[in-house]
Amino acid sequence: MKIFPAIDIKNKKCVRLIKGDFNNQTTYKSSPIEQAGRYKDYGFKNLHIVDLDGALNGKTVNLDAIKKILSKYDLNIEIGGGLRTLDSIKQYIDLGVEKVILGSAAIKNKEFLKEACVKFKNKIALGLDAKDGYLAVSGWTKNSNIKTVDYLNEVNDFGVSRLIFTDINRDGTKVSPNFDETIKIADKSNCPVVISGGVSSIEDVKKAKELGNKNIEGIIIGKAIYDGDIKLDELAKEI
């Protein structure tokens, strides 16, 4: 199972939100580049990055930070936040990211998702961020009134290469991921699924590995690392 340490960038700093609330934010001392270096030093190969400025503004904001991380460290990066056009996707792919995560734009416009999957084969990940069974958009600030399962059924054959499922009610709370709902999504999905939201301890990571679901590819860990609930040397043993 792939371990994805997370970096959420806002105002050029590493931050974590509680349940996606921009008014409930913790800012950390290390810069995104420094944090990526720490992950690399501990042997991690995969990295999950969200451009929160981009998610709010609807355009790529922290392209320079991603470029620096990619130039300094040999990491497989998936990046999301503010990707609304094919050109913005191409910018990141040209930098060398492994996957570009589409969220709001894909939910609002399924044809955009389909076109991106055709143009950038095996490079598009789909972020399904759900609250009480419904998808949220625009940096999680709006409810789409679209049921997560219904949307997945509609786009399942588009050619998405990775699906990242986040239960917003769990994100940043460290109350453990919504494993049951993630398994349901994984059972329906035509592509591998990554668990996101609520990881609280190394036990959550071990439980994810023990699920035995072949379609669950990995798990994203953010706040639990920054707050010290999960030590990087301990987490590195699970790679």
Summary of the structure (lengths in Angstrom):
residues: 239
radius of gyration: 16.1
end to end distance: 7.1
largest distance: 42.9
contacts: 846
relative contact order: 0.15
helix: 36%
strand: 30%
